[in-house]
């Protein structure tokens, strides 16, 4: 995705900010009324995150 952002002429500063939001992400999962321990997510974007919609649109725009 970073390559596509660079090809779309997105500023390096914005790319760096996007990368920072996606790296070193720790999550918990709610199962009924219990929460799991923290674990790392290394790929993809968070479900429902605004960034996932924007990144999808940027990649689709590049493909088209």
C-alpha positions as CSV (number, residue, x, y, z in Angstrom):
1,X,0.0,0.0,0.0
2,X,2.9,2.4,0.7
3,X,4.1,2.1,-2.9
4,X,0.7,3.0,-4.2
5,X,0.5,6.0,-1.9
6,X,3.9,7.1,-3.2
7,X,2.8,6.6,-6.8
8,X,-0.3,8.7,-6.0
9,X,2.0,11.5,-4.9
10,X,0.8,11.4,-1.3
11,X,3.3,13.4,0.9
12,X,5.9,11.4,2.8
13,X,4.8,13.0,6.0
14,X,1.2,11.7,5.6
15,X,2.6,8.2,4.6
16,X,4.7,8.2,7.7
17,X,1.6,9.1,9.8
18,X,-0.4,6.3,8.2
19,X,2.4,3.8,8.8
20,X,2.6,4.8,12.5
21,X,-1.1,4.1,13.0
22,X,-0.8,0.7,11.4
23,X,2.4,-0.5,13.1
24,X,2.7,-2.0,16.6
25,X,-1.1,-2.4,17.0
26,X,-2.3,-4.2,20.1
27,X,-5.9,-5.4,20.4
28,X,-8.2,-7.2,22.8
29,X,-11.3,-9.2,21.8
30,X,-14.6,-9.2,23.7
31,X,-16.2,-12.6,24.1
32,X,-19.5,-12.2,25.8
33,X,-18.5,-10.3,28.9
34,X,-14.9,-11.3,29.0
35,X,-11.9,-9.7,27.4
36,X,-8.9,-11.6,26.0
37,X,-5.3,-10.6,26.7
38,X,-3.6,-8.1,24.4
39,X,-2.1,-9.5,21.2
40,X,-0.4,-7.9,18.2
41,X,-2.0,-7.4,14.8
42,X,0.7,-7.3,12.1
43,X,-1.4,-7.1,8.9
44,X,-4.4,-5.3,7.5
45,X,-6.4,-2.4,9.0
46,X,-8.8,-2.3,11.9
47,X,-12.4,-3.2,11.1
48,X,-14.5,-0.1,10.9
49,X,-11.5,2.2,10.9
50,X,-11.8,5.2,8.6
51,X,-8.4,4.6,7.3
52,X,-9.5,1.2,5.8
53,X,-12.1,3.0,3.6
54,X,-9.7,5.7,2.5
55,X,-6.9,3.2,1.7
56,X,-9.4,1.0,-0.2
57,X,-10.4,4.0,-2.3
58,X,-6.8,5.1,-3.0
59,X,-5.9,1.6,-4.1
60,X,-9.0,1.2,-6.3
61,X,-8.3,4.6,-7.8
62,X,-4.8,3.5,-8.7
63,X,-6.0,0.3,-10.2
64,X,-8.7,2.0,-12.4
